[in-house]
Amino acid sequence: MNTVKTYQKVNSEIDAASFSISKMEDIYTKRNGKVDEPHRHNYYTVLIINKAKGEHKIDFNSYKLSNQQIFFVAPGQVHQVIEEKKSFGFAMTFSNQFLIENSIQLSFIESLNLFQNYGQNPPLIPTDKQFEAIEEFSNQIFNLFNSEINMKFLSIGAFLKLLLIECNNICAINPIESDVDSSGDNLIRTFKKEVENNYRKEHSTTFYANQLHITPDHLNRTIRLKIGKTAKDYIQTRIITEAKRLLYFTSLSNKEIGYELGFNEPANFSAFFKKHTQLSPSNFKRIEIIS
């Protein structure tokens, strides 16, 4: 059975740390170029890549590593960086505790179109000028992190917020609004929490609309406006992501996984999985384990 490694600590050398930043080239040297196994973090990860060659897998979707890219990995996502040679850039990690300690509202993070918990996580591709600004924020954060100045983490928090705003403004969908507590954003947050609590049993948009006391049409319209997909798309993506994780990281049978995810008949789960991945559950598991 495969077991997924979960990193609990933001900084492996400091137990109480809630923020860390390292140069990717230093991480590569420290690991002697060895590729880490697929793993997940209980915190946010941002990779600011100046120069790289290889592959980044996030929840079993593969993205080519290249120059001037930015990747965002949300807590709980399974990912793996596979470098063909030494990369140059920054790897930044921070927890919800860091946000709280430095007066950054969680609603601010949730309002960004950056940390996509499930589905596709392609890298952000800034222009040269945009990347220059983001890299400058990263350098400021790195220098602060390695300094002993007073209130350095408050300063890091301020630069981190500027960096995330700059990144979010590059996104075509959902540019950040001045009021991150708008009703639409609150609805999205509540919807995502309801899906997380119920997706193993409830698969219909109507169920979640009823939970939110709105019509399915209103829910779909709001979700599409905010994150570029329908409520049904989001629910189904969450189910597929969990199915892939269970297939890869456990020894459960297809039948057991189907029941775990709310399918009364194994054939229904297999058909659902194949419709969304073009692979049967067994073929997906075989291909991923071989690769």
Secondary structure, 3 states (H helix, E strand, C coil): CCCCEEECCCCCCCCCCCEEEEEHHHHHHHCCCCCCCCEEECCEEEEEEEECCEEEEECCEEEEECCCEEEEECCCCEEEEEECCCCEEEEEEECHHHHHHCCCCHHHHHHCCCCCCCCCCCCECCCHHHHHHHHHHHHHHHHHHCCCCCCHHHHHHHHHHHHHHHHHHHCCCCCCCCCCCCHHHHHHHHHHHHHHHHCCCCCCHHHHHHHHCCCHHHHHHHHHHHHCCCHHHHHHHHHHHHHHHHHHHCCCCHHHHHHHCCCCCHHHHHHHHHHHHCCCHHHHHHHHHHC
